[in-house]
Amino acid sequence: MRLDKYLKVSRIIKRRTVAKEVADKGRIKVNGILAKSSTVLKTNDEIEIRFGNKVLTVRVLEMKDSTKKEDAASMYEILSEKRIETDGER
């Protein structure tokens, strides 16, 4: 499954267009390698996403073409969620 679609279906990022933009700006790594929105994911891949002041790392547990809101969180496991310190916070 494509990275942008997986992020939308799992509800890590709410809209596929936003997921595509984030990936194309170089803010997502899959297994430590910079990823495009078209990167094909497999089970057990690790995704690292840089949001504004936070880095979220998750492991892909399963692939589904569509999910209900309650089932979306079971598609991945959160490995870490780190806050990044900006220059103004020192």
MDAnalysis code that builds the backbone (N, CA, C; Angstrom):
import MDAnalysis as mda
import numpy as np

u = mda.Universe.empty(270, n_residues=90, atom_resindex=np.repeat(np.arange(90), 3), trajectory=True)
u.add_TopologyAttr("name", ["N", "CA", "C"] * 90)
u.add_TopologyAttr("resid", np.arange(1, 91))
u.add_TopologyAttr("resname", ["MET", "ARG", "LEU", "ASP", "LYS", "TYR", "LEU", "LYS", "VAL", "SER", "ARG", "ILE", "ILE", "LYS", "ARG", "ARG", "THR", "VAL", "ALA", "LYS", "GLU", "VAL", "ALA", "ASP", "LYS", "GLY", "ARG", "ILE", "LYS", "VAL", "ASN", "GLY", "ILE", "LEU", "ALA", "LYS", "SER", "SER", "THR", "VAL", "LEU", "LYS", "THR", "ASN", "ASP", "GLU", "ILE", "GLU", "ILE", "ARG", "PHE", "GLY", "ASN", "LYS", "VAL", "LEU", "THR", "VAL", "ARG", "VAL", "LEU", "GLU", "MET", "LYS", "ASP", "SER", "THR", "LYS", "LYS", "GLU", "ASP", "ALA", "ALA", "SER", "MET", "TYR", "GLU", "ILE", "LEU", "SER", "GLU", "LYS", "ARG", "ILE", "GLU", "THR", "ASP", "GLY", "GLU", "ARG"])
u.atoms.positions = np.array([
    [0.851, -1.172, 0.000],
    [0.000, 0.000, 0.000],
    [0.899, 1.238, 0.000],
    [0.496, 2.251, -0.712],
    [1.242, 3.505, -0.773],
    [1.291, 4.182, 0.594],
    [2.374, 4.873, 0.856],
    [2.569, 5.563, 2.128],
    [1.461, 6.573, 2.414],
    [1.132, 7.422, 1.438],
    [0.110, 8.452, 1.679],
    [-1.254, 7.830, 1.981],
    [-1.603, 6.755, 1.294],
    [-2.884, 6.091, 1.556],
    [-2.885, 5.435, 2.938],
    [-1.772, 4.804, 3.318],
    [-1.694, 4.166, 4.627],
    [-1.865, 5.194, 5.753],
    [-1.209, 6.341, 5.623],
    [-1.321, 7.370, 6.655],
    [-2.750, 7.874, 6.792],
    [-3.472, 7.932, 5.688],
    [-4.869, 8.362, 5.734],
    [-5.759, 7.282, 6.333],
    [-5.648, 6.051, 5.852],
    [-6.507, 4.955, 6.320],
    [-6.283, 4.693, 7.807],
    [-5.023, 4.783, 8.265],
    [-4.722, 4.542, 9.676],
    [-5.028, 5.758, 10.539],
    [-5.370, 6.860, 9.892],
    [-5.718, 8.112, 10.561],
    [-4.559, 8.742, 11.339],
    [-3.342, 8.449, 10.930],
    [-2.186, 9.144, 11.496],
    [-2.198, 10.578, 10.977],
    [-2.495, 10.724, 9.680],
    [-2.736, 12.029, 9.056],
    [-4.125, 11.950, 8.438],
    [-4.945, 12.952, 8.674],
    [-6.369, 12.864, 8.335],
    [-6.687, 12.846, 6.829],
    [-5.907, 13.598, 6.038],
    [-6.214, 13.667, 4.609],
    [-5.042, 13.194, 3.768],
    [-5.341, 12.499, 2.693],
    [-4.298, 11.945, 1.838],
    [-3.468, 13.037, 1.172],
    [-4.102, 14.137, 0.812],
    [-3.352, 15.230, 0.176],
    [-2.332, 15.824, 1.149],
    [-2.700, 15.916, 2.419],
    [-1.770, 16.424, 3.435],
    [-0.636, 15.429, 3.625],
    [-0.945, 14.140, 3.665],
    [0.074, 13.096, 3.799],
    [1.054, 13.164, 2.620],
    [0.544, 13.393, 1.427],
    [1.384, 13.498, 0.230],
    [2.305, 14.709, 0.336],
    [1.775, 15.846, 0.769],
    [2.586, 17.058, 0.909],
    [3.699, 16.871, 1.931],
    [3.370, 16.287, 3.077],
    [4.365, 16.061, 4.132],
    [5.478, 15.150, 3.612],
    [5.119, 14.080, 2.927],
    [6.116, 13.146, 2.391],
    [6.984, 13.831, 1.327],
    [6.367, 14.585, 0.448],
    [7.105, 15.221, -0.633],
    [8.020, 16.340, -0.142],
    [7.782, 16.852, 1.058],
    [8.663, 17.869, 1.646],
    [9.835, 17.230, 2.392],
    [9.923, 15.899, 2.383],
    [11.051, 15.215, 2.990],
    [10.956, 15.089, 4.499],
    [9.742, 15.026, 5.038],
    [9.563, 14.954, 6.483],
    [9.154, 13.567, 6.969],
    [9.211, 12.570, 6.074],
    [8.863, 11.197, 6.461],
    [9.984, 10.258, 6.028],
    [10.368, 9.365, 6.957],
    [11.349, 8.324, 6.649],
    [10.693, 6.974, 6.884],
    [10.994, 6.025, 6.010],
    [10.543, 4.645, 6.183],
    [11.791, 3.791, 6.336],
    [11.904, 3.117, 7.467],
    [13.082, 2.306, 7.795],
    [14.373, 3.114, 7.672],
    [14.328, 4.385, 8.089],
    [15.513, 5.236, 8.093],
    [15.850, 5.881, 6.769],
    [15.071, 5.644, 5.738],
    [15.330, 6.190, 4.402],
    [14.236, 7.192, 4.059],
    [14.627, 8.351, 3.542],
    [13.675, 9.371, 3.134],
    [12.664, 8.768, 2.167],
    [11.374, 9.028, 2.400],
    [10.326, 8.376, 1.612],
    [9.507, 9.379, 0.814],
    [9.043, 8.936, -0.348],
    [8.092, 9.702, -1.148],
    [6.688, 9.231, -0.801],
    [5.679, 9.944, -1.261],
    [4.296, 9.545, -0.992],
    [3.949, 8.229, -1.679],
    [4.685, 7.880, -2.731],
    [4.400, 6.653, -3.475],
    [5.163, 5.437, -2.948],
    [5.943, 5.609, -1.873],
    [6.695, 4.492, -1.295],
    [5.736, 3.382, -0.875],
    [6.051, 2.150, -1.251],
    [5.190, 1.009, -0.915],
    [5.580, 0.484, 0.459],
    [4.598, 0.406, 1.352],
    [4.819, -0.077, 2.711],
    [4.532, -1.562, 2.820],
    [5.240, -2.191, 3.780],
    [4.994, -3.591, 4.104],
    [4.798, -3.686, 5.616],
    [4.285, -4.795, 6.085],
    [4.133, -5.028, 7.511],
    [5.507, -4.991, 8.180],
    [5.571, -4.437, 9.369],
    [6.788, -4.273, 10.182],
    [7.706, -3.141, 9.735],
    [7.331, -2.349, 8.736],
    [8.107, -1.161, 8.385],
    [7.970, -0.137, 9.504],
    [9.031, 0.648, 9.722],
    [8.984, 1.727, 10.711],
    [8.885, 3.057, 9.978],
    [7.921, 3.863, 10.371],
    [7.690, 5.167, 9.747],
    [8.025, 6.244, 10.773],
    [8.860, 7.199, 10.378],
    [9.188, 8.342, 11.234],
    [8.650, 9.599, 10.569],
    [7.759, 10.306, 11.261],
    [7.105, 11.489, 10.705],
    [7.485, 12.700, 11.542],
    [7.979, 13.747, 10.875],
    [8.309, 15.000, 11.566],
    [7.152, 15.966, 11.416],
    [6.431, 16.172, 12.503],
    [5.412, 17.215, 12.548],
    [6.127, 18.470, 13.032],
    [5.455, 19.582, 13.168],
    [6.083, 20.839, 13.563],
    [7.167, 20.711, 14.621],
    [6.798, 20.407, 15.848],
    [7.781, 20.302, 16.926],
    [7.781, 18.911, 17.558],
    [7.404, 17.905, 16.778],
    [7.274, 16.550, 17.301],
    [7.712, 15.547, 16.238],
    [8.343, 14.457, 16.689],
    [8.700, 13.359, 15.794],
    [7.967, 12.119, 16.283],
    [7.143, 11.538, 15.407],
    [6.363, 10.350, 15.739],
    [6.941, 9.162, 14.975],
    [7.252, 8.080, 15.706],
    [7.756, 6.866, 15.085],
    [6.764, 5.741, 15.346],
    [6.300, 5.098, 14.271],
    [5.327, 4.003, 14.396],
    [5.797, 2.794, 13.603],
    [5.302, 1.623, 13.977],
    [5.568, 0.382, 13.242],
    [4.258, -0.066, 12.603],
    [4.311, -0.439, 11.329],
    [3.145, -0.923, 10.601],
    [2.823, -2.335, 11.080],
    [1.610, -2.548, 11.594],
    [1.199, -3.869, 12.057],
    [0.338, -4.599, 11.032],
    [-0.533, -3.852, 10.350],
    [-1.382, -4.487, 9.334],
    [-1.813, -3.480, 8.290],
    [-2.239, -4.004, 7.149],
    [-2.714, -3.197, 6.026],
    [-4.190, -3.467, 5.807],
    [-4.974, -2.416, 5.678],
    [-6.392, -2.541, 5.340],
    [-6.715, -1.449, 4.339],
    [-7.600, -1.752, 3.397],
    [-7.978, -0.745, 2.405],
    [-8.879, 0.328, 2.992],
    [-9.662, -0.030, 3.992],
    [-10.494, 0.947, 4.683],
    [-10.734, 0.453, 6.108],
    [-10.954, 1.393, 7.014],
    [-11.186, 1.016, 8.408],
    [-12.233, 1.923, 9.025],
    [-12.799, 1.444, 10.107],
    [-13.643, 2.292, 10.928],
    [-12.735, 3.029, 11.891],
    [-13.203, 4.122, 12.418],
    [-12.393, 4.948, 13.304],
    [-11.838, 4.144, 14.480],
    [-12.643, 3.262, 15.042],
    [-12.235, 2.478, 16.208],
    [-11.107, 1.493, 15.862],
    [-11.082, 0.992, 14.633],
    [-10.119, -0.028, 14.223],
    [-8.810, 0.558, 13.683],
    [-8.782, 1.849, 13.403],
    [-7.613, 2.461, 12.765],
    [-6.359, 2.351, 13.627],
    [-6.491, 2.511, 14.935],
    [-5.318, 2.481, 15.818],
    [-4.667, 1.104, 15.886],
    [-5.392, 0.064, 15.516],
    [-4.818, -1.280, 15.548],
    [-3.917, -1.555, 14.333],
    [-3.864, -0.629, 13.383],
    [-3.038, -0.811, 12.193],
    [-1.565, -0.503, 12.451],
    [-1.269, 0.182, 13.560],
    [0.105, 0.569, 13.847],
    [0.370, 0.559, 15.349],
    [1.656, 0.551, 15.690],
    [2.099, 0.593, 17.080],
    [3.014, 1.804, 17.217],
    [2.752, 2.657, 18.201],
    [3.601, 3.827, 18.421],
    [4.870, 3.377, 19.133],
    [6.018, 3.638, 18.504],
    [7.304, 3.272, 19.088],
    [7.866, 4.409, 19.929],
    [7.744, 5.644, 19.433],
    [8.195, 6.805, 20.200],
    [7.508, 8.062, 19.692],
    [7.450, 9.028, 20.589],
    [6.865, 10.327, 20.270],
    [7.705, 11.361, 21.002],
    [8.627, 12.003, 20.264],
    [9.567, 12.939, 20.874],
    [9.226, 14.367, 20.493],
    [9.372, 15.245, 21.459],
    [9.185, 16.669, 21.219],
    [10.534, 17.255, 20.843],
    [10.564, 18.102, 19.836],
    [11.798, 18.736, 19.378],
    [11.865, 20.129, 19.984],
    [12.995, 20.447, 20.560],
    [13.176, 21.768, 21.148],
    [13.547, 22.762, 20.052],
    [12.827, 23.878, 19.996],
    [13.127, 24.910, 19.003],
    [14.040, 25.952, 19.637],
    [14.600, 26.842, 18.835],
    [15.535, 27.863, 19.321],
    [14.912, 28.775, 20.369],
    [13.642, 29.087, 20.246],
    [12.978, 29.989, 21.175],
    [12.685, 29.387, 22.536],
    [12.867, 28.078, 22.695],
    [12.529, 27.402, 23.937],
    [13.721, 27.144, 24.846],
    [14.897, 27.553, 24.442],
    [16.107, 27.262, 25.233],
    [16.277, 28.204, 26.373],
])
